[in-house]
């Protein structure tokens, strides 16, 4: 199965976040290679960009790890416990990601 790119994830998040996702948080994915996905689930309409802007929570991981989460080969808690995902900021905001990752 081909790996999904940052651009493809960004497009997917735009669709799943929509106008008002109910996330009530700003979440940033920071990838090992320097790429970003920034999700504003606080302001309506919600927005998704590839900018490196401040967030309530930042999840640091490889693009490969995000692909594994997406394919359900890894769950978020195991990713954190194994060190594949590092969380900085509001852990509760990170828990809301199930709403858009599903």
N, C-alpha and C positions, 0 to 999 in steps of 0.2 A: 504494500500500500504506500502510495507516494506521500511524502511529508507535506503538510499544509504550510504555506509561506506566511510571513507576518502580514502581507497585504491581504491574503485570503482570509486570515483570522479577523483582520480589521473589518473587512466587508461583512463577514458573518456576524461579528459583534454589533455592527450598525443595524443589521436586520433584527437580531434578537433583543437589542436594547430598545429599539423603536423610539417613540415619542416620549414615553414615560415608563421606564422599566420597573419602578418601585424599589430600585437599589438603595436610593437615598444615601449614596456614597460616591466618592471619586476614587477610582481604582486605577493603578498603573501597573502594567507588566513591563519589567525591564529585563531585556534578554542579554545573555552572556556576550553576544556579538555586537551589542550596542544599540539594537533596535528597541522601539517602545510601542506599546499600545496604551493609550490613555482614555479611560471611560468616565465621562461625567454623567453619573446617574443621579445627581443631586438637582441640577438645574433643568427645568423643562423648557424647551425640548432637550432630552438627553443628547449627548454628542460623543463621538468616538474619533480620535485622531491618532497620529503616530508621533505626536510631540512629546517632549520630555518636560512635563509641567508638574507642579505640586499636586499631591494626592493624599487622601486620608490613609491609604494603605498602598504600599508598593510590594509587588511580588517579584522576586528576582529568581530567574530560572533560565534554562536553555529552551530554545524553540522546540527541541526534541521532547523535553518534558511536557510542554504545553500540548504537543501532539499526542503524547501518551495519555494525558488527562482527557483530551477530547475523545480518544478512542476507548476510554474506560479501561486502559491497561494499568493505570495508576490512579489511586484516589488522592485527593488533596491532602488529607491527614498523613497518609504514608509518605507522600512527597515531602512534607515538612519534616516529619520525623527522620527520614533518611537523608535529609540535607539537600535534596534535589530542588526544593523550593525554600527560599528564605523570605520571611515576611517582616517588613518594617512598617510600623504604624499600627493602625486600628485593626486588630485581629478579627473583631466582630464584622467589620466591613468585608473582609476576605471571605467570611462564611456565607455571605449573600451571593457569591459568585455562582452557586448552583443554579440560580435563576436564569443565568445567561449561558452557562457552559453546557447545560443539558442538551 
